[in-house]
Amino acid sequence: MSTIAQRIKKGLELRDMKQSELVKKAGIPKSALSSYISGKYKPKQDNIYKIAKALDVNEAWLMGCDVEMERTEDLNKNKEIGKRIKDARENLGLTLKDIAECVGVAVSTIQRYEKGEISQLKLPVLASIAKALNVDLTWITNGIENKSTKSSNEYNCLSKDEKVLLKKYRILSSSEKEIIDQIVDSIFIRNLLQNDESEELYIDYRNDHMEKNLTSFAARNGNTENFNELIDLYDSSDDDFKK
């Protein structure tokens, strides 16, 4: 596999273009291009897109993949990309909103990507979608390379502080995790009462919490005969909450 530096040089040669022309056309600093060509640094996704577009070459080819060099942004290819995005999302059980929030775009944008309705796909957006879906970018764009990446899509969407908390939580024992869960639940309920959308948040929490307790109840008792009694307890707590 060729390096990005080698592909940029080859692209310049094939397009009979000088570095100064590429800098102007791609809208990137001259020093940045020099560092890419020398191999000192690798361009980030947004600059790969700019350079590929300026050279009129396939982004995956520029990244060193064994694909056709010519840039193809026809409708059929965009629909193929969209289908891969949709299939990967549905396989993970994620909604359009889940991916949109992780990528930082509107739900309608993800929907248009999936339908192949965007004529000029943006590599930075595709890269973010691939990260959110836990798949390789080259699989999204060309259907090649390994589909899955090593890290989980949910982990990629966490903030730095959330990742630190998750690492700490994972090393706790089962009994210690139960204590933490109880503390978090207590704080969560208290904050619900101070939130303007408390009722909606409580319903979400109530459904999730009830499902966990029903599962635990069935495991302990080996039957579901008294589920209605447990549900009635939650319904009465709903009435108390609304008061």
N, C-alpha and C positions, 0 to 999 in steps of 0.2 A: 504494500500500500504506500502510495506516494505521500509526502508531507504537504501541509498547506503551503509552506514556503515554495516548494517545487511546483505546485499547481499554479500559484500566483505568477511565478516566473514564466511558466508555460503559457498561461493565459495572456500575459503581456506580449509574448512573442507571437502567438497565433493571431492576436488582434492588432499586431503592429502598433502597440501603444506604449508610450513612455510612462515612467513612474509618475512624472509630474501631471500627465493627463489623467491617470487613474486617480490620483489624489484629488484633483479638481472634480472629476466626474462622480467619484464615490463620496466626496465630502468628508474625508478623514484627514487627520494631520499627516504631514510628510514624514515626521519622525516615527509615527505609528506604523506606516507602511514599510519604512526601512527596517524596523524591528521585526516585522512579520516576514519580510523577504530574507532577512539574515537568519531567521529561525530562532532569534533570541526570545521572542514572545509569540504566543498564538492569539489570533484575533478572537474577540468575544463574538457571540452569536449575531448581534446586531451589525457588527462590522463585516462579518462573513457575508451577511445578506447584502450589504452595501457594495462590497467588492465584487461579489458574484453578479450582481445586477449590472454594475458598471462594465464588467468584462463580458457580460451576456453569456454566462455559463451556469451550469447547474450547481446549486449550493453544495449538494452531497459530493459532487465531483471535486469541487474546490477543497472540501474537507478531506480529500484523499480516498474516497470510496470508489470502488470499481463499477462505475455507472457511466452512462452516456454523458459526454461533456456538454452538449447543447442544452440550453435552458428551455424547458418545456413548461408552459403555464396554461396549457389548453384545458378546456372544460372537463374532458374525460379524466385527465390525471387528477384534477382537483376533486372530482367526485370519488375517485379511488382513495385519495387521502382522507376525504371526509368519511368514507365508509370504514376505514381502519380506525379513525378516531372514535366513531360511534360504537363500533364493535368492542373496542378496548374499554370504553366507558361503561357500556352495558354489562360486560363481563365482570367488571368490578362492582356493579350494582350502584353506580354513581349517577346523579342527576346532572342535567345541564347546568343547574345552579351551582352544584358542588364544584364543577370544573371552572365555571366562570369566576367564582369567588377565589379559587386558588390561583388562577391565571391573572386575575385583576382586570377582567373585561366584562362587558354586558352579556347576559344570557343569550341575547339575540345574536351576538357575534359568534359564540360557540355553535349555535344552531346553524348559522350560515356556513361556518367551516365544515360542519358535518354534512350539509347538503351540497357542498361544492359550489356555493353561490358567489364566493369571493374570487374574482378573476386573478388578482395578484396576491397570493398568500404571503404573509410576512413570516420570515424565518424565526425572529425572536418570539412571536406568538406561538408558532408551532413548537418551538423548543420548550416553552412554558407548558404547553398542553401535554407534550410528551413526558415532561417531568411529573405533572399532576397525575398522569395515567400510569406512571411507572413503566414506561416503554422507551426504547431507543428512538432518537430523533430520526435516524436513517430508516428505521422500520416505518415510521409515520410517513416520511416523504417518498420513500422508494420501495417499501415492502421488503427490505433486505436487512441483514445483520440480526442479532438476537432481539427478540421482541421485548423481553423483560429486562429491567435493570435490577441492580442489587438492593436498592433502598425502597422502602414502601412509599406509596403516593401520599398517604396520610402524614407520614413523618415529614415529608418534604414541605407540607403546608404549615407545619408548626413554626412558631416563633422561636427565637433562641432561648428565651426563658422557659417556654413550654417544653423544649427538648431537654433542658437541664432537669426540670421537674420529673419528666418521664424516666430519665436515667436513674434518678434517685428512687423513684417509686418501684422500679423493676427489681431493685436489689433488696427490697423489704420482704419479710416473711409474710405468709398468708394472714396471720393474726394481726400483724402490724398494718397490712393493707386494709383490713377491715376497720381498724381504728381510724385510719386516714380517710376512708370512705365515709364513715360516720361524721367526722369533723367537717368534711367538704359538704356533705348533704345538709348539715345543720347551718353552715354559713350560707349555702345556696338558698335555702328556704327563707332565711332572714332577709337576704337581699331581694328576694322576690317581692316581699311586702313593701319594699321601698322603690320598686320599679313600676313605671307607668303601664308597662305591658305585662304586669305580674300574672294576670289570669292566664294569658296565652302561654307564658313561660311555664307556669305551674302545670298546665294540662300536658305539655310536652314532657315535663319531668315526671308527672304522675303516671302517664302511660308507660314510660320507660321503667320507672321504679316498680310499677305493678307487674309488668312482664317478668322482671327479675324475681320478684317475690312469688309469683305463681309457679315459675319453674322450680324454685327452691322448695316450695310447698309440695309440689308433686313428687319431687325427689325424696323428701322426708317421709311422705305418707303413702307413696306408691299408688295414688289414685287421684282423681279430680272431682270427687263427689262434693267436696265442700268449697269449690271454687267460688260459687255464688256468694257464700258467706263472706269470703275474703274481699270480693268485689264490692259488696255492700259497705264494708268498712271504708274503702276508698271513696265510695260515693258520698258517705256521710262526712268524710273529711273535706270533700269538695264543697259541701254546703257550709261547713264551718269557715272555709277559706273565703267564700264569696261574701260572708257576713262581715 
